[in-house]
């Protein structure tokens, strides 16, 4: 052990006259630990919430949407085959979007309709997992009225249950001498889904492709193709490969592009939270500065004697730099250990419940990201080490002659 380390560790141990300084050092360690712990827990919860929200959005939507610039895709089977031949594509399915008025005789509301092939769509989106009543496959049921699957909040608003009859009215009907007539189609509620996101549960319904064509005024074709990829984080690369295979006549957008504004806002909020909570560590760093400055004032005589015995300016700076580094490292280690422990407890026991009508998840989500923990620990160390620079410099400026004049 070098004499700088030996002296700095001696200064950290309290003597009778220095207990107040030692108390400030303990408070500094706790301040750094609390700041690091808070950062790890909050950012882990925020990351878990962001990924939970992403999974909810992607669960009912495809990873990639393919559309034709000049209108409908008239040969969806051929386009689906081309897309599924691309590396990284797990499945593809055609879809039709339509808007309509839905009425049950007791209430009415606007609805966004998604016409799908149930067998193909089940391989692309996770709507089957969200079903509270019925099955998506019931949309293909032969005979009787065509089926429709409604969101749970929309079903409550219409006051309908599985098996009830509703009516869809679309403005995109057939042409007549008097103009465009509204398209009307009666349907049977064959299922009810719940995603946990009010925007979907209160406005969306699924119908078969033929029913969607009738309501949207299309004779053939589809509006686009939904694509599921094997690697969610490489969706942009897969989208580029699909675009290359299909040519410039098609628009290919991945989930990152479609939800760019939402996730950009969430990322900005995460940065803001990180900066705000870093101020806790900064307050602890101010305590480190005050503690070390008081140690320097208390130890002027010792510093003067060390310099008289041949200690260099750098050696004096190292003594107080090491002292502040021990406080910073100890606080950071305690904070990281405490933060990971709290996150582990929250993730395992899930005792904090969230209102399901407000959030898309029922319990507090937690996901610890190694990169976030590393960044937090590095920032804490950087702040605490920077706090030692002024006291160390102040100690190195002590002049032996002046300090020992009245000793």
N, C-alpha and C positions, 0 to 999 in steps of 0.2 A: 504494500500500500504506500503510495506517495505521501509526502508530508502534507500536501494540499488536501488530499482526501481525509487524512487523519485529523487535521485541524477543523475542517468543515463539519465532520461528524461530531467532533467534540463540541462545537458551537451549537449544534442542533440539540444536544442533551442539556436540559435545563439545570441551572444551578439556582441557588436561593435568590440571588439578585436578578435573575433573568427569566423568572417564571412567566412574567407577562409577555415577553418576547416569544417564549416557547408556546404560550397559549395562542398567540396570533399565528404562529406557524401551523399549529394543529387546525385552527380555523381555516387557514389557507388550503391545507390538504383536503379538508372536508368540503370547502367551496369548489375546488377542482373536481372532486369526486362526484358531488351532487350535479354539477354542470354536465359532466360526461355522462352520468347515469340518465339525466333528463333528456339529453340529446339522443342517446341510443334508444330509449323507450319511445319517445315521441316520433322519431324518424322511422322506427320499426313499425309502429302502429300506422303511421301515414303511408308507408310502403305497402303494408298489408291491405289498407283501405283502397289504395290506388289499384293494386292488382285484383282485389275483389271486385271493384267497379269495372275494371277491364274485362274480367272473366264474365261478369253479368252482361256487359254490352256485347261481347263476342259470342256469348253462349246462344243468344237468339239471332245474332247476325253472323254472316259469313266472314272469313278472314280476308277474302278478296272478292270484289265485284267486277264483273266484266260486262260492258255494254257496248252497243254499236253507236257510233256518232250520228249516223243519218237515220236512226229509227230503230224499229224492232229487229230482233234476230230471228230470221225466218227459218233457219235450219239449225235449231238448238241441239239436236242429236249429234250432228257433225262437229259443232263447236265444242260440245262437252267431251267428245272423244279426243279432239285435239288438245284440249286443256288437260285432260287426265293423262296424256302421254308425256307431260312435262315433269321433269324431276322435281320432287318436293311437293307435288299435289297429291292429296289423299283422296279427295272426291270432289265432284262438281254436280250441280243441279240447277235446272232452269227456274225462273220465277217471273211473276207478273205483279206489278204494283197497281193498286186502284184505290180511289177514295169514294166513299158512299155515305148515305144516311141509313142508319139501322134503326128499326123500330120494332118494338115487341107488343104493341097494343097498350102497354102500360107506361112506357117511356120511350124516348128516342135520343139518339146521339150521333155525332160524326164518328166515322171509323176508317182506319187505314187498313186495307185488305192486302194480304200477300197470297197470291195464287201460287201453289206449289204442287209438285209431285211428291206425295207423302213418303214413298219408298226412297226416292233419291234424296229428298231434303233431310230425312232422318240421319243420313250419313254425313251431312254437311253442318247442320245446326243442332243444338242440344235441346230443342224444344220438348222432346220426349221426356227428358228428365224433369221438366218443369210442369208436367201435367198433373193437375189436382183431380181431374175427373175425365174419364174417357181415354182414348188413344188417338194419336195423330193418324194412324192407319185407318181409322173409321171414316176419314174423308173420302176414301175410295169405296165405301159401301155401296153396293148396287141396289137399285130400286128405291122408290120413294123420293123424298126431297133431298137435294144436295146438302152435304154437311158443312158445318162451320165450327171452328174452334175459337173461343173468345177469351180475352184476358179477364182475370177474376174481378177486377174493379169495374170493367165495362159490363160484365154479367150482373154485378150487383146494381149498377146504375139502371140497367134495363129490367132488373128483377126477373131474370130468367135462370133456369137450371138446365142441366143436361137432359136432352129430350124435348125441350120446349122449341116452339117455332118462332122464327123472327123473319123480318122482311128487309131486304137490301134494295135501296133506290140509288141509282147512279145517273149522273147527268150525261154520261157518254153512251147514249143509246143509239138505235138505228135512225137513219135518215128518212124523212117523210116530206111530202109537199109542204108541210107546215114547219119544217125545220128538223132539228134533232130531238127525238123523243127520249124521255128518261127510260133507262133500263131497270126493270123491276124483277127481282128474283126472291122467292121464298126459300128459306134454308132451315135445316134442323140443327140445333146445337148438339154436337156430338162430343164435345170436350171443352174443358176450361183449364187454362194454364195460369201459372203465377211465377213471374221472374223475380219479383221483389222490387222492380223499378216501376214507379207509378206511370211514367211516360209510356211504357209498353203495355202494362196491365190495364190501362184505362182507355187506350185508343186503338189497339191492334186486334186483328182477327185473321185466321188462316182459312183459306178455302181451296178447292181444287182448281187446276189450271183451266178447265173448260168453263167453270162458273166464272172465273176471273176474266176470261176472254169475253164472255157475254156482257159482263158489267163494264168492261173497259172499251167495248166496241171493236175489239180485234178479231179478225177472221182467222188468223193463224199466227204462229211465232210467239215469242216471249219478249219481255223487256230486257232481260239480262240473264247472266249465269252467276250463281253463287259458288264460291270455291273454298274448300278447306285445305289447309297446308299441314305438312307434317311437323314443321318447326315454326312456331309462332313468331320468334324473334327474327327469322329470316324471310318473313312474308314479303318484304320489299324486294328481295332478290328473286323470289319465286314469281312475283308480279312482273318483274322486268323480263324474266324468261318467257312468261305467258305472252306478254306484249310482243316479244320478238317472234314467237310462233304464229300469232294471229295477224300481225301486220298493223299498219297505221290506221286502219278503219275502225279499230276497237279501242275503247277506253278501259284501262285496267287500273283499278285503285285498291291498295291494300288497306287494312284496318288502321294503320298509322296515319295514312293520308286522310281517310274519312273522318277520323276523330282527332285530327291534328290540333285544333283549337282547345279542346277539352284537356288533352294530356299535356299540352304546352302550358296551360294555366295551372294544372296540378304540379308540374315540375317547377314552375316559378314559385308557387306557394311553398314547396318543400325547401327551396333555397332560402326563402324569406324566414321560414321557421328555423333553419339551421343558423342563420345569422343572428336572429333574435335570441335564441338559446345560448349561442356562443358568448353573449354578454355576461351570462352567469360566470363563465370561466374567466372573463375579463375582470370582473369584480374580484374574484379570487386572486387574480394576478396582481391587482392593486394591493391586496393584503400581503402578498409576497414581497412587493416593493417596500411597503412600510416596515415589515418585519426585518428585512435585510438592512434597510437604512438605519433602523434602531440598533441592530447588531454592529454595524460599522461604527456608529457613534459610541457604543459601549466598549468596543474593542480597539479604539484608536491607539491606545498605549501598546496593546499586543502587536498591532500592525507596525507601529514604529519600531518596536524591538525586533520583529522579524526582518524588516528592511535593514536595520542596523547590522543584523547578523548575515546579510547577503541575499535575502529573498528578493527576487526580481519583481517588477511591476506585474508581469504576466502571472507569476505565481500567486500574488495577492488576489488578482482578478479571478483566478481559477478557484481559490478557496470559497469565495462567495458565489461564484457561478455554480460550483458543485452543490453548495448548500441549497440554492434555489432549485437546481435540477432534481435533487432528492425529493423536495416537496412536490414538484410537478409530476415526477414519475410515480411517486407513491399515490398521489391523488388520482392520476390517470388510471393506474392499475386497479385501484379500488373502485373507481367509477365504471370501468369496463366490466369488471367482475360483477358488480352490483346490477348494472344495466342488463347484462346477459341473463343473470339470475331472474330478475323481474320479468323480462320478456319470456323466459322459459316457463315461469309460473303462469303468466297470462295466457300463453299459448296452450299449455297443458290442461288447465282447469277451466278456462273460459267462463269465469264467474261474473264478468261484466257483460250484461246483456244490453242490446240496442233495440229501440223500437222499430219493429219491422215495417211500419207504415211510413217511416222516415228514411231509413238506411237500407241499402240492398243486401245487408247481411245481419244475422241475428245476434252475433256476439262480436266483441272487440277483436278485429283481425290484427295479427302480429306476424311480421316477416322480418327476420334479421338478415341484413345484407352485409357480407364481409367487407365490401368496399366502403360502405357507410361507416362501419365501426372503425376501420383503418383511418378514414378521413377524420373522424371525430377525435380519435386518439392522437393523430398527427397534429391537428389544429390545437388541441389542448397542450401538447408538448411545446409547440412553437410559441404559443402565447406565454406560457410559464417561463420558458427559457428567455424570451425577449424581456420579461419582467426582471430578470436578474442582471441585465446589462448595465443599467444605471447604478444600482448599488455597488456592483463590482468595479465599475469605473471610479465611483466615488471613493471606494476603499483604496484603489491603486494611487489616488492623488494625495493620500496622506503623506505629509512630510515629517520624517523622524525628528528633526530639530524642533519644529513647532509643537509636535505632539508631546515631546518629552521635556519641554521647557520648564513646566511647572510640576514635574514629577520628582 
